[in-house]
Amino acid sequence: MPIRRSVCLVLILAAATAGRLAGQTCFRGRPLPECRVFAITEIGFGVRLTQEPLDEGLTSADLGFMVNLNEDYALGGTLYAAFEDYTDPGPDARYGIKLRVRRWIEPWLSVDLAPGIMYHNGGTGPSGLAFTSQIGLNYRDWVALTTQLEYLGYHDDRVLAGYAGLRFGSEFAVGAALLGGLLAMLAAMAPSY
């Protein structure tokens, strides 16, 4: 629950300051010459593809910045937080950083590659460093089709977990975070029978 609150707070602050960003600093990513620097605010939902049970998924958030190096490429980084079980975010949380490289195919279409390192608590097993990598096809920095691989430690074993899903960025991420936060608060206040 604290993870969701923190992500929601950061996204609310990002949305509140978005109108005040000056000149070539943009809230939603666009290539040069429109934007030199832009924010990365993403909320993602993915389905696990590599191991039973397939009904589990990954809910994640990325917050960071990118700098357009030229009209074709941008480089930046994000803070990353995620949890695997939709119903219980505590036992399988991850926190880390990702490097991100973006290739602008068109002003409205881009491909991101984001390798990273993260701390993974391993559910009931040991905690430790883990690795992640994501590839996404972005439409206007609003929505992206993504695949993600994570090399995780569980108990005495290492697992390569694969996910496919959607990520919502910019204004849509703020909306998804607000809606998710509201639903989480309502669920927490609902009486249990």
PLY file of the C-alpha trace (Angstrom):
ply
format ascii 1.0
element vertex 193
property float x
property float y
property float z
element edge 192
property int vertex1
property int vertex2
end_header
0.00 0.00 0.00
2.81 2.56 0.73
4.20 1.94 -2.77
0.93 2.92 -4.40
0.60 6.04 -2.26
4.15 7.15 -3.08
3.69 6.60 -6.81
0.36 8.45 -6.74
1.90 11.39 -4.86
4.81 11.71 -7.30
2.47 11.57 -10.30
0.15 14.19 -8.78
3.11 16.50 -8.19
4.35 15.93 -11.74
0.91 16.76 -13.15
0.63 19.87 -10.97
3.93 21.24 -12.25
3.44 20.21 -15.88
1.91 23.54 -16.90
4.85 25.45 -15.40
7.58 23.70 -17.35
9.37 26.22 -19.54
10.35 26.38 -23.19
11.76 23.18 -24.52
11.06 21.14 -21.41
7.96 19.03 -22.01
5.74 16.84 -19.87
4.94 14.54 -22.83
7.88 13.37 -24.92
8.36 14.67 -28.45
11.48 14.80 -30.62
13.59 17.86 -31.37
12.97 20.67 -32.12
9.78 20.61 -30.01
11.39 19.22 -26.85
14.94 19.14 -25.56
14.08 17.54 -22.19
10.93 15.62 -21.30
9.50 13.77 -18.34
8.84 10.04 -18.18
5.73 9.27 -16.13
4.46 5.76 -16.83
2.13 3.26 -15.21
2.26 -0.26 -16.64
0.27 -3.46 -16.46
1.62 -6.72 -17.81
0.75 -10.41 -17.87
3.39 -12.96 -16.90
4.16 -15.25 -19.82
6.95 -17.51 -18.62
5.77 -19.48 -15.61
2.64 -20.74 -13.91
0.36 -19.27 -12.74
-0.25 -17.13 -15.82
-3.00 -15.19 -14.06
-0.42 -13.14 -12.15
0.83 -9.93 -13.64
3.15 -7.00 -13.09
1.99 -3.53 -12.08
4.76 -0.95 -12.38
5.65 2.73 -12.46
8.57 4.56 -14.04
9.42 8.19 -13.24
12.32 10.06 -14.78
13.60 12.33 -17.53
15.03 12.01 -21.02
17.12 14.37 -23.15
16.82 14.42 -26.93
20.35 14.08 -28.27
19.23 14.81 -31.83
16.07 14.38 -33.93
16.42 10.57 -33.85
17.61 9.61 -30.34
16.94 10.44 -26.70
18.76 9.21 -23.59
17.68 9.24 -19.96
16.80 7.26 -16.91
13.95 6.37 -14.59
13.24 5.23 -11.08
11.31 1.97 -11.22
8.87 0.39 -8.77
6.70 -2.69 -9.34
4.84 -5.52 -7.69
3.76 -8.81 -9.18
0.58 -9.91 -7.44
-2.36 -7.64 -8.32
-4.10 -8.47 -5.04
-1.17 -8.15 -2.62
1.64 -5.70 -3.48
3.80 -6.51 -0.46
5.43 -9.90 -0.97
6.94 -9.46 -4.41
8.02 -5.83 -4.77
10.88 -4.44 -6.86
12.62 -1.04 -6.75
15.38 0.10 -9.04
16.76 2.30 -11.77
16.68 1.96 -15.53
18.71 3.52 -18.29
16.47 4.39 -21.22
17.30 4.88 -24.90
14.59 6.12 -27.25
14.60 5.99 -31.05
12.10 8.35 -32.68
10.66 6.60 -35.74
8.14 9.39 -36.38
7.25 12.40 -34.20
4.31 10.33 -32.86
5.97 6.88 -32.74
9.07 5.70 -30.87
10.82 2.59 -29.58
12.34 2.47 -26.08
14.98 0.10 -24.74
15.37 0.22 -20.95
17.82 -2.09 -19.13
18.07 -1.74 -15.38
19.09 -3.05 -12.02
16.67 -3.44 -9.14
16.25 -4.71 -5.62
13.81 -7.63 -5.49
12.51 -8.88 -2.17
11.87 -12.38 -3.55
8.49 -12.98 -1.96
9.13 -15.56 0.74
12.65 -16.22 -0.46
15.89 -14.26 -0.13
16.20 -10.64 -1.16
18.78 -9.26 -3.50
19.74 -7.55 -6.71
17.92 -8.49 -9.87
18.01 -7.34 -13.46
15.32 -6.05 -15.78
15.01 -5.00 -19.40
12.08 -3.56 -21.27
11.29 -2.85 -24.91
8.32 -0.66 -25.73
6.61 0.69 -28.84
5.20 4.12 -27.88
2.35 6.02 -29.48
2.59 9.77 -28.71
4.04 8.94 -25.29
0.47 8.16 -24.19
0.36 4.37 -24.58
2.96 1.69 -25.30
2.99 -2.01 -26.07
5.76 -3.50 -23.96
7.70 -6.66 -23.26
9.81 -7.01 -20.16
12.28 -9.61 -18.92
13.39 -9.86 -15.31
16.08 -12.09 -13.84
14.84 -12.75 -10.30
15.85 -14.77 -7.26
13.24 -17.01 -5.62
14.20 -19.23 -2.69
17.34 -21.06 -3.87
16.56 -20.61 -7.55
16.94 -17.94 -10.22
14.04 -17.32 -12.60
13.81 -15.50 -15.91
10.33 -13.95 -15.91
8.78 -12.51 -19.08
5.85 -10.11 -19.29
3.85 -8.46 -22.06
1.48 -5.58 -21.54
0.52 -1.95 -21.82
2.06 1.17 -20.32
0.28 4.47 -20.05
2.36 7.64 -20.12
2.12 11.38 -19.53
-1.39 12.58 -18.76
-2.82 9.05 -19.09
-0.38 7.79 -16.43
-1.47 10.50 -14.04
-5.12 9.58 -14.69
-4.41 5.86 -14.22
-2.52 6.55 -10.97
-5.32 8.73 -9.61
-7.97 6.17 -10.55
-5.90 3.31 -9.12
-5.28 5.25 -5.90
-8.98 6.01 -5.55
-9.92 2.37 -6.12
-7.27 1.22 -3.61
-8.61 3.63 -0.98
-12.18 2.48 -1.61
-11.12 -1.15 -1.36
-9.28 -0.44 1.90
-12.35 1.28 3.38
-14.80 -1.40 2.24
-16.06 -3.63 5.04
-14.87 -7.22 4.89
-17.45 -9.95 5.34
0 1
1 2
2 3
3 4
4 5
5 6
6 7
7 8
8 9
9 10
10 11
11 12
12 13
13 14
14 15
15 16
16 17
17 18
18 19
19 20
20 21
21 22
22 23
23 24
24 25
25 26
26 27
27 28
28 29
29 30
30 31
31 32
32 33
33 34
34 35
35 36
36 37
37 38
38 39
39 40
40 41
41 42
42 43
43 44
44 45
45 46
46 47
47 48
48 49
49 50
50 51
51 52
52 53
53 54
54 55
55 56
56 57
57 58
58 59
59 60
60 61
61 62
62 63
63 64
64 65
65 66
66 67
67 68
68 69
69 70
70 71
71 72
72 73
73 74
74 75
75 76
76 77
77 78
78 79
79 80
80 81
81 82
82 83
83 84
84 85
85 86
86 87
87 88
88 89
89 90
90 91
91 92
92 93
93 94
94 95
95 96
96 97
97 98
98 99
99 100
100 101
101 102
102 103
103 104
104 105
105 106
106 107
107 108
108 109
109 110
110 111
111 112
112 113
113 114
114 115
115 116
116 117
117 118
118 119
119 120
120 121
121 122
122 123
123 124
124 125
125 126
126 127
127 128
128 129
129 130
130 131
131 132
132 133
133 134
134 135
135 136
136 137
137 138
138 139
139 140
140 141
141 142
142 143
143 144
144 145
145 146
146 147
147 148
148 149
149 150
150 151
151 152
152 153
153 154
154 155
155 156
156 157
157 158
158 159
159 160
160 161
161 162
162 163
163 164
164 165
165 166
166 167
167 168
168 169
169 170
170 171
171 172
172 173
173 174
174 175
175 176
176 177
177 178
178 179
179 180
180 181
181 182
182 183
183 184
184 185
185 186
186 187
187 188
188 189
189 190
190 191
191 192
